[in-house]
Amino acid sequence: MGGFLLHPYAATLRDHYTEQELVMYSSREELFEKIDHYTKYKEQRQEIAEAGYARTWAEHTYVHRCARLIELVKERVL
């Protein structure tokens, strides 16, 4: 929906999003540091939110997932 996402670290998300599209944290301390940082820098937060939204619509909708699933089935079955 275009919101800024501050997410617990997940290696698999790094395969799909860059640091300019999604912000992750690895500890409680880092979470609070990032909350402090991004509440002070609204423009930076907005840029990240917009970039993440654009990437999601470009590559990560159900249409994309279903197309990839069909590709995998064709590769393995046919």
Distance bins in CASP14 RR format, pairs under 12 A and 6 or more apart:
PFRMAT RR
TARGET T0000
AUTHOR 0000-0000-0000
RMODE 2
METHOD distances of the structure
MODEL  1
1 49 0 0 0 0 1 0 0 0 0 0 0
1 50 0 0 0 0 0 1 0 0 0 0 0
1 52 0 0 0 0 0 1 0 0 0 0 0
1 53 1 0 0 1 0 0 0 0 0 0 0
1 56 0 0 0 0 1 0 0 0 0 0 0
1 57 0 0 0 0 0 1 0 0 0 0 0
2 21 0 0 0 0 0 1 0 0 0 0 0
2 22 0 0 0 0 0 1 0 0 0 0 0
2 45 0 0 0 0 0 1 0 0 0 0 0
2 46 0 0 0 0 1 0 0 0 0 0 0
2 47 0 0 0 0 0 1 0 0 0 0 0
2 48 0 0 0 0 0 1 0 0 0 0 0
2 49 1 0 1 0 0 0 0 0 0 0 0
2 50 1 0 0 1 0 0 0 0 0 0 0
2 51 0 0 0 0 1 0 0 0 0 0 0
2 52 1 0 0 1 0 0 0 0 0 0 0
2 53 1 1 0 0 0 0 0 0 0 0 0
2 54 0 0 0 0 1 0 0 0 0 0 0
2 55 0 0 0 0 0 1 0 0 0 0 0
2 56 0 0 0 0 1 0 0 0 0 0 0
2 57 0 0 0 0 1 0 0 0 0 0 0
3 21 0 0 0 0 0 1 0 0 0 0 0
3 22 0 0 0 0 0 1 0 0 0 0 0
3 23 0 0 0 0 0 1 0 0 0 0 0
3 38 0 0 0 0 0 1 0 0 0 0 0
3 45 0 0 0 0 1 0 0 0 0 0 0
3 46 0 0 0 0 1 0 0 0 0 0 0
3 47 0 0 0 0 0 1 0 0 0 0 0
3 48 0 0 0 0 1 0 0 0 0 0 0
3 49 1 0 1 0 0 0 0 0 0 0 0
3 50 0 0 0 0 1 0 0 0 0 0 0
3 51 0 0 0 0 0 1 0 0 0 0 0
3 52 0 0 0 0 1 0 0 0 0 0 0
3 53 1 0 0 1 0 0 0 0 0 0 0
3 54 0 0 0 0 0 1 0 0 0 0 0
3 56 0 0 0 0 0 1 0 0 0 0 0
4 21 0 0 0 0 0 1 0 0 0 0 0
4 22 0 0 0 0 1 0 0 0 0 0 0
4 23 1 0 0 1 0 0 0 0 0 0 0
4 34 0 0 0 0 0 1 0 0 0 0 0
4 35 0 0 0 0 0 1 0 0 0 0 0
4 37 0 0 0 0 0 1 0 0 0 0 0
4 38 1 0 0 1 0 0 0 0 0 0 0
4 39 0 0 0 0 0 1 0 0 0 0 0
4 41 0 0 0 0 0 1 0 0 0 0 0
4 42 0 0 0 0 1 0 0 0 0 0 0
4 43 0 0 0 0 0 1 0 0 0 0 0
4 44 0 0 0 0 1 0 0 0 0 0 0
4 45 1 0 1 0 0 0 0 0 0 0 0
4 46 1 0 0 1 0 0 0 0 0 0 0
4 47 0 0 0 0 1 0 0 0 0 0 0
4 48 1 0 1 0 0 0 0 0 0 0 0
4 49 1 0 1 0 0 0 0 0 0 0 0
4 50 0 0 0 0 1 0 0 0 0 0 0
4 51 0 0 0 0 0 1 0 0 0 0 0
4 52 0 0 0 0 1 0 0 0 0 0 0
4 53 0 0 0 0 1 0 0 0 0 0 0
5 13 0 0 0 0 1 0 0 0 0 0 0
5 17 0 0 0 0 1 0 0 0 0 0 0
5 19 0 0 0 0 0 1 0 0 0 0 0
5 21 0 0 0 0 1 0 0 0 0 0 0
5 22 1 0 1 0 0 0 0 0 0 0 0
5 23 1 0 0 1 0 0 0 0 0 0 0
5 24 0 0 0 0 1 0 0 0 0 0 0
5 25 0 0 0 0 0 1 0 0 0 0 0
5 34 0 0 0 0 0 1 0 0 0 0 0
5 38 0 0 0 0 0 1 0 0 0 0 0
5 45 0 0 0 0 0 1 0 0 0 0 0
5 48 0 0 0 0 1 0 0 0 0 0 0
5 49 1 0 0 1 0 0 0 0 0 0 0
5 50 0 0 0 0 0 1 0 0 0 0 0
5 51 0 0 0 0 0 1 0 0 0 0 0
5 52 1 0 0 1 0 0 0 0 0 0 0
5 53 0 0 0 0 1 0 0 0 0 0 0
5 55 0 0 0 0 0 1 0 0 0 0 0
5 56 0 0 0 0 1 0 0 0 0 0 0
6 22 0 0 0 0 1 0 0 0 0 0 0
6 23 1 0 1 0 0 0 0 0 0 0 0
6 24 1 0 0 1 0 0 0 0 0 0 0
6 25 1 0 0 1 0 0 0 0 0 0 0
6 30 0 0 0 0 0 1 0 0 0 0 0
6 31 1 0 0 1 0 0 0 0 0 0 0
6 32 0 0 0 0 0 1 0 0 0 0 0
6 33 0 0 0 0 0 1 0 0 0 0 0
6 34 1 0 1 0 0 0 0 0 0 0 0
6 35 1 0 0 1 0 0 0 0 0 0 0
6 36 0 0 0 0 0 1 0 0 0 0 0
6 37 0 0 0 0 0 1 0 0 0 0 0
6 38 1 0 0 1 0 0 0 0 0 0 0
6 39 0 0 0 0 0 1 0 0 0 0 0
6 45 0 0 0 0 1 0 0 0 0 0 0
6 48 0 0 0 0 1 0 0 0 0 0 0
6 49 0 0 0 0 0 1 0 0 0 0 0
7 13 1 0 0 1 0 0 0 0 0 0 0
7 14 0 0 0 0 0 1 0 0 0 0 0
7 16 0 0 0 0 0 1 0 0 0 0 0
7 17 0 0 0 0 1 0 0 0 0 0 0
7 19 0 0 0 0 0 1 0 0 0 0 0
7 21 0 0 0 0 0 1 0 0 0 0 0
7 22 1 0 0 1 0 0 0 0 0 0 0
7 23 1 0 0 1 0 0 0 0 0 0 0
7 24 1 0 1 0 0 0 0 0 0 0 0
7 25 1 0 0 1 0 0 0 0 0 0 0
7 26 0 0 0 0 0 1 0 0 0 0 0
7 30 0 0 0 0 0 1 0 0 0 0 0
7 31 0 0 0 0 1 0 0 0 0 0 0
7 34 0 0 0 0 0 1 0 0 0 0 0
7 48 0 0 0 0 0 1 0 0 0 0 0
7 52 0 0 0 0 0 1 0 0 0 0 0
8 22 0 0 0 0 0 1 0 0 0 0 0
8 23 0 0 0 0 0 1 0 0 0 0 0
8 24 1 0 0 1 0 0 0 0 0 0 0
8 25 1 0 0 1 0 0 0 0 0 0 0
8 26 1 0 0 1 0 0 0 0 0 0 0
8 27 0 0 0 0 1 0 0 0 0 0 0
8 28 0 0 0 0 0 1 0 0 0 0 0
8 30 0 0 0 0 1 0 0 0 0 0 0
8 31 0 0 0 0 1 0 0 0 0 0 0
8 34 0 0 0 0 0 1 0 0 0 0 0
9 19 0 0 0 0 0 1 0 0 0 0 0
9 22 0 0 0 0 0 1 0 0 0 0 0
9 23 0 0 0 0 0 1 0 0 0 0 0
9 24 1 0 1 0 0 0 0 0 0 0 0
9 25 1 0 0 1 0 0 0 0 0 0 0
9 26 1 0 1 0 0 0 0 0 0 0 0
9 27 0 0 0 0 1 0 0 0 0 0 0
9 30 0 0 0 0 1 0 0 0 0 0 0
9 31 0 0 0 0 0 1 0 0 0 0 0
9 34 0 0 0 0 0 1 0 0 0 0 0
10 16 0 0 0 0 1 0 0 0 0 0 0
10 17 0 0 0 0 1 0 0 0 0 0 0
10 22 0 0 0 0 1 0 0 0 0 0 0
10 24 1 0 0 1 0 0 0 0 0 0 0
10 25 0 0 0 0 0 1 0 0 0 0 0
10 26 0 0 0 0 0 1 0 0 0 0 0
11 17 0 0 0 0 0 1 0 0 0 0 0
11 24 0 0 0 0 1 0 0 0 0 0 0
11 26 0 0 0 0 0 1 0 0 0 0 0
12 22 0 0 0 0 0 1 0 0 0 0 0
12 24 0 0 0 0 0 1 0 0 0 0 0
13 19 0 0 0 0 0 1 0 0 0 0 0
13 21 0 0 0 0 1 0 0 0 0 0 0
13 22 1 0 0 1 0 0 0 0 0 0 0
13 23 0 0 0 0 0 1 0 0 0 0 0
13 24 1 0 0 1 0 0 0 0 0 0 0
13 52 0 0 0 0 0 1 0 0 0 0 0
13 55 0 0 0 0 0 1 0 0 0 0 0
13 56 0 0 0 0 0 1 0 0 0 0 0
13 60 0 0 0 0 0 1 0 0 0 0 0
14 21 0 0 0 0 0 1 0 0 0 0 0
14 22 0 0 0 0 1 0 0 0 0 0 0
14 23 0 0 0 0 0 1 0 0 0 0 0
14 24 1 0 0 1 0 0 0 0 0 0 0
15 22 0 0 0 0 0 1 0 0 0 0 0
15 59 0 0 0 0 0 1 0 0 0 0 0
15 60 0 0 0 0 0 1 0 0 0 0 0
16 22 0 0 0 0 1 0 0 0 0 0 0
16 24 0 0 0 0 0 1 0 0 0 0 0
16 52 0 0 0 0 1 0 0 0 0 0 0
16 55 1 0 0 1 0 0 0 0 0 0 0
16 56 0 0 0 0 1 0 0 0 0 0 0
16 58 0 0 0 0 0 1 0 0 0 0 0
16 59 1 0 0 1 0 0 0 0 0 0 0
16 60 1 0 0 1 0 0 0 0 0 0 0
16 64 0 0 0 0 0 1 0 0 0 0 0
16 65 0 0 0 0 0 1 0 0 0 0 0
16 68 0 0 0 0 0 1 0 0 0 0 0
17 23 0 0 0 0 1 0 0 0 0 0 0
17 24 0 0 0 0 1 0 0 0 0 0 0
17 48 0 0 0 0 1 0 0 0 0 0 0
17 49 0 0 0 0 0 1 0 0 0 0 0
17 51 0 0 0 0 1 0 0 0 0 0 0
17 52 1 0 0 1 0 0 0 0 0 0 0
17 53 0 0 0 0 0 1 0 0 0 0 0
17 54 0 0 0 0 0 1 0 0 0 0 0
17 55 1 0 0 1 0 0 0 0 0 0 0
17 56 0 0 0 0 1 0 0 0 0 0 0
17 58 0 0 0 0 0 1 0 0 0 0 0
17 59 0 0 0 0 1 0 0 0 0 0 0
17 60 0 0 0 0 1 0 0 0 0 0 0
18 24 0 0 0 0 0 1 0 0 0 0 0
18 48 0 0 0 0 1 0 0 0 0 0 0
18 51 1 0 0 1 0 0 0 0 0 0 0
18 52 0 0 0 0 1 0 0 0 0 0 0
18 54 0 0 0 0 0 1 0 0 0 0 0
18 55 0 0 0 0 1 0 0 0 0 0 0
18 59 0 0 0 0 0 1 0 0 0 0 0
19 25 0 0 0 0 0 1 0 0 0 0 0
19 34 0 0 0 0 0 1 0 0 0 0 0
19 44 0 0 0 0 0 1 0 0 0 0 0
19 47 0 0 0 0 0 1 0 0 0 0 0
19 48 0 0 0 0 1 0 0 0 0 0 0
19 51 0 0 0 0 1 0 0 0 0 0 0
19 52 0 0 0 0 0 1 0 0 0 0 0
20 44 0 0 0 0 1 0 0 0 0 0 0
20 45 0 0 0 0 0 1 0 0 0 0 0
20 47 1 0 0 1 0 0 0 0 0 0 0
20 48 1 0 0 1 0 0 0 0 0 0 0
20 49 0 0 0 0 0 1 0 0 0 0 0
20 50 0 0 0 0 0 1 0 0 0 0 0
20 51 1 0 1 0 0 0 0 0 0 0 0
20 52 0 0 0 0 1 0 0 0 0 0 0
20 54 0 0 0 0 0 1 0 0 0 0 0
20 55 0 0 0 0 1 0 0 0 0 0 0
21 47 0 0 0 0 1 0 0 0 0 0 0
21 48 1 0 0 1 0 0 0 0 0 0 0
21 49 0 0 0 0 1 0 0 0 0 0 0
21 50 0 0 0 0 1 0 0 0 0 0 0
21 51 1 0 1 0 0 0 0 0 0 0 0
21 52 1 1 0 0 0 0 0 0 0 0 0
21 53 0 0 0 0 1 0 0 0 0 0 0
21 54 0 0 0 0 1 0 0 0 0 0 0
21 55 1 0 1 0 0 0 0 0 0 0 0
21 56 0 0 0 0 1 0 0 0 0 0 0
21 57 0 0 0 0 0 1 0 0 0 0 0
21 58 0 0 0 0 0 1 0 0 0 0 0
21 59 0 0 0 0 0 1 0 0 0 0 0
21 60 0 0 0 0 0 1 0 0 0 0 0
22 34 0 0 0 0 0 1 0 0 0 0 0
22 45 0 0 0 0 0 1 0 0 0 0 0
22 48 1 0 0 1 0 0 0 0 0 0 0
22 49 0 0 0 0 1 0 0 0 0 0 0
22 50 0 0 0 0 0 1 0 0 0 0 0
22 51 0 0 0 0 1 0 0 0 0 0 0
22 52 1 0 0 1 0 0 0 0 0 0 0
22 53 0 0 0 0 0 1 0 0 0 0 0
22 54 0 0 0 0 0 1 0 0 0 0 0
22 55 0 0 0 0 1 0 0 0 0 0 0
22 56 0 0 0 0 1 0 0 0 0 0 0
22 60 0 0 0 0 0 1 0 0 0 0 0
23 30 0 0 0 0 0 1 0 0 0 0 0
23 31 0 0 0 0 1 0 0 0 0 0 0
23 33 0 0 0 0 0 1 0 0 0 0 0
23 34 1 0 0 1 0 0 0 0 0 0 0
23 35 0 0 0 0 1 0 0 0 0 0 0
23 37 0 0 0 0 1 0 0 0 0 0 0
23 38 1 0 0 1 0 0 0 0 0 0 0
23 41 0 0 0 0 0 1 0 0 0 0 0
23 44 0 0 0 0 1 0 0 0 0 0 0
23 45 0 0 0 0 1 0 0 0 0 0 0
23 47 0 0 0 0 0 1 0 0 0 0 0
23 48 1 0 0 1 0 0 0 0 0 0 0
23 49 0 0 0 0 1 0 0 0 0 0 0
23 51 0 0 0 0 0 1 0 0 0 0 0
23 52 0 0 0 0 0 1 0 0 0 0 0
24 30 0 0 0 0 1 0 0 0 0 0 0
24 31 0 0 0 0 1 0 0 0 0 0 0
24 34 0 0 0 0 1 0 0 0 0 0 0
24 48 0 0 0 0 0 1 0 0 0 0 0
25 31 1 0 1 0 0 0 0 0 0 0 0
25 32 0 0 0 0 1 0 0 0 0 0 0
25 33 1 0 0 1 0 0 0 0 0 0 0
25 34 1 0 1 0 0 0 0 0 0 0 0
25 35 0 0 0 0 1 0 0 0 0 0 0
25 36 0 0 0 0 0 1 0 0 0 0 0
25 37 0 0 0 0 0 1 0 0 0 0 0
25 38 0 0 0 0 0 1 0 0 0 0 0
26 33 0 0 0 0 0 1 0 0 0 0 0
26 34 0 0 0 0 0 1 0 0 0 0 0
27 33 0 0 0 0 1 0 0 0 0 0 0
27 34 0 0 0 0 0 1 0 0 0 0 0
28 34 0 0 0 0 0 1 0 0 0 0 0
28 35 0 0 0 0 0 1 0 0 0 0 0
29 35 0 0 0 0 0 1 0 0 0 0 0
29 36 0 0 0 0 0 1 0 0 0 0 0
30 36 0 0 0 0 0 1 0 0 0 0 0
30 37 0 0 0 0 0 1 0 0 0 0 0
31 37 0 0 0 0 0 1 0 0 0 0 0
31 38 0 0 0 0 0 1 0 0 0 0 0
32 38 0 0 0 0 0 1 0 0 0 0 0
32 39 0 0 0 0 0 1 0 0 0 0 0
33 39 0 0 0 0 0 1 0 0 0 0 0
33 40 0 0 0 0 0 1 0 0 0 0 0
34 40 0 0 0 0 0 1 0 0 0 0 0
34 41 0 0 0 0 0 1 0 0 0 0 0
34 44 0 0 0 0 0 1 0 0 0 0 0
34 45 0 0 0 0 0 1 0 0 0 0 0
34 48 0 0 0 0 0 1 0 0 0 0 0
35 41 0 0 0 0 0 1 0 0 0 0 0
35 45 0 0 0 0 0 1 0 0 0 0 0
36 45 0 0 0 0 0 1 0 0 0 0 0
37 44 0 0 0 0 1 0 0 0 0 0 0
37 45 0 0 0 0 1 0 0 0 0 0 0
37 48 0 0 0 0 0 1 0 0 0 0 0
38 44 1 0 0 1 0 0 0 0 0 0 0
38 45 1 0 1 0 0 0 0 0 0 0 0
38 46 0 0 0 0 1 0 0 0 0 0 0
38 47 0 0 0 0 0 1 0 0 0 0 0
38 48 0 0 0 0 1 0 0 0 0 0 0
38 49 0 0 0 0 1 0 0 0 0 0 0
39 45 1 0 0 1 0 0 0 0 0 0 0
41 47 0 0 0 0 1 0 0 0 0 0 0
41 48 0 0 0 0 1 0 0 0 0 0 0
42 48 0 0 0 0 0 1 0 0 0 0 0
42 49 0 0 0 0 0 1 0 0 0 0 0
43 49 0 0 0 0 0 1 0 0 0 0 0
43 50 0 0 0 0 0 1 0 0 0 0 0
44 50 0 0 0 0 0 1 0 0 0 0 0
44 51 0 0 0 0 0 1 0 0 0 0 0
45 51 0 0 0 0 0 1 0 0 0 0 0
45 52 0 0 0 0 0 1 0 0 0 0 0
46 52 0 0 0 0 0 1 0 0 0 0 0
46 53 0 0 0 0 0 1 0 0 0 0 0
47 53 0 0 0 0 0 1 0 0 0 0 0
47 54 0 0 0 0 0 1 0 0 0 0 0
48 54 0 0 0 0 0 1 0 0 0 0 0
48 55 0 0 0 0 0 1 0 0 0 0 0
49 55 0 0 0 0 0 1 0 0 0 0 0
49 56 0 0 0 0 0 1 0 0 0 0 0
50 56 0 0 0 0 0 1 0 0 0 0 0
50 57 0 0 0 0 0 1 0 0 0 0 0
51 57 0 0 0 0 0 1 0 0 0 0 0
51 58 0 0 0 0 0 1 0 0 0 0 0
52 58 0 0 0 0 1 0 0 0 0 0 0
52 59 0 0 0 0 0 1 0 0 0 0 0
52 60 0 0 0 0 1 0 0 0 0 0 0
53 59 0 0 0 0 0 1 0 0 0 0 0
53 60 0 0 0 0 0 1 0 0 0 0 0
53 61 0 0 0 0 0 1 0 0 0 0 0
54 60 0 0 0 0 0 1 0 0 0 0 0
55 61 0 0 0 0 0 1 0 0 0 0 0
55 64 0 0 0 0 0 1 0 0 0 0 0
56 62 0 0 0 0 0 1 0 0 0 0 0
56 63 0 0 0 0 0 1 0 0 0 0 0
56 64 0 0 0 0 1 0 0 0 0 0 0
56 65 0 0 0 0 0 1 0 0 0 0 0
57 63 0 0 0 0 0 1 0 0 0 0 0
57 64 0 0 0 0 1 0 0 0 0 0 0
58 64 0 0 0 0 1 0 0 0 0 0 0
59 65 0 0 0 0 1 0 0 0 0 0 0
59 67 0 0 0 0 0 1 0 0 0 0 0
59 68 0 0 0 0 0 1 0 0 0 0 0
60 66 0 0 0 0 0 1 0 0 0 0 0
60 67 0 0 0 0 0 1 0 0 0 0 0
60 68 0 0 0 0 0 1 0 0 0 0 0
61 67 0 0 0 0 1 0 0 0 0 0 0
61 68 0 0 0 0 0 1 0 0 0 0 0
62 68 0 0 0 0 0 1 0 0 0 0 0
62 69 0 0 0 0 0 1 0 0 0 0 0
63 69 0 0 0 0 0 1 0 0 0 0 0
63 70 0 0 0 0 0 1 0 0 0 0 0
64 70 0 0 0 0 0 1 0 0 0 0 0
64 71 0 0 0 0 0 1 0 0 0 0 0
65 71 0 0 0 0 0 1 0 0 0 0 0
65 72 0 0 0 0 0 1 0 0 0 0 0
66 72 0 0 0 0 0 1 0 0 0 0 0
66 73 0 0 0 0 0 1 0 0 0 0 0
67 73 0 0 0 0 0 1 0 0 0 0 0
67 74 0 0 0 0 0 1 0 0 0 0 0
68 74 0 0 0 0 0 1 0 0 0 0 0
68 75 0 0 0 0 0 1 0 0 0 0 0
69 75 0 0 0 0 0 1 0 0 0 0 0
69 76 0 0 0 0 0 1 0 0 0 0 0
69 77 0 0 0 0 0 1 0 0 0 0 0
70 76 0 0 0 0 0 1 0 0 0 0 0
70 77 0 0 0 0 0 1 0 0 0 0 0
70 78 0 0 0 0 0 1 0 0 0 0 0
71 77 0 0 0 0 0 1 0 0 0 0 0
71 78 0 0 0 0 0 1 0 0 0 0 0
72 78 0 0 0 0 0 1 0 0 0 0 0
END
